[in-house]
Amino acid sequence: MGRALTLLFLFSSFITYSQNKYTLSGYVRDSMSGETLIGASVMITGQSKGIVSNPYGFYSITLNEASYTLVCS
């Protein structure tokens, strides 16, 4: 039993570390004035992940390697 748990732990660790993670970050700005937008929601389309920009309009989110569409509001 102990051997099976060890193998299961090693296998699950391998799956976790085999996924490439990337950090997507930037600033949310008004397209007309160029002002940074504080508290803007940055959502990933089709997922329940998202982030809110900080007082400088900056956001940062870590995602698995894939293609995403961001929506800001």
C-alpha positions in Angstrom: 0.0 0.0 0.0 2.8 2.4 0.9 4.5 1.7 -2.4 1.3 2.5 -4.4 0.8 5.8 -2.6 4.4 6.8 -3.3 4.0 6.0 -7.0 0.7 7.9 -7.1 2.4 10.9 -5.5 5.3 10.8 -7.9 2.9 10.5 -10.9 0.7 13.4 -9.8 3.8 15.5 -9.2 5.0 14.8 -12.7 1.7 15.9 -14.2 1.7 19.1 -12.2 5.2 20.0 -13.2 4.8 19.0 -16.9 2.3 21.8 -17.6 4.0 25.0 -18.8 2.7 28.1 -17.0 3.1 31.6 -18.2 2.3 35.0 -16.7 0.3 37.4 -18.7 0.5 41.0 -17.5 0.0 44.6 -18.7 -1.8 47.8 -18.1 -5.4 48.6 -18.9 -5.7 52.1 -20.4 -8.6 54.1 -21.9 -8.3 54.0 -25.7 -9.1 57.7 -26.1 -7.3 59.4 -23.3 -4.6 56.9 -22.5 -5.4 57.1 -18.8 -4.9 53.9 -16.7 -8.1 52.3 -15.6 -8.2 51.4 -11.9 -10.3 48.4 -10.9 -10.9 47.2 -14.5 -11.9 43.6 -14.8 -9.7 41.4 -17.0 -11.5 38.1 -17.7 -10.5 35.0 -19.6 -13.3 34.1 -22.1 -14.7 30.7 -21.5 -13.1 30.3 -18.0 -13.9 31.4 -14.5 -10.5 33.1 -14.2 -10.0 36.8 -14.1 -8.2 39.6 -12.3 -8.8 43.2 -11.4 -6.3 45.9 -12.3 -4.5 47.6 -9.4 -4.4 51.4 -8.6 -1.8 51.8 -11.4 -4.0 49.9 -14.0 -1.7 46.9 -13.9 -2.8 43.3 -14.0 -1.0 40.0 -13.9 -2.4 36.5 -14.2 -0.7 33.1 -14.5 -2.2 30.6 -17.0 -1.4 27.3 -18.6 0.1 27.3 -22.1 -2.8 27.8 -24.5 -4.5 30.4 -26.6 -6.8 32.8 -24.7 -9.1 35.7 -25.4 -9.1 38.5 -22.8 -12.1 40.8 -22.2 -11.7 44.0 -20.2 -14.5 45.9 -18.7 
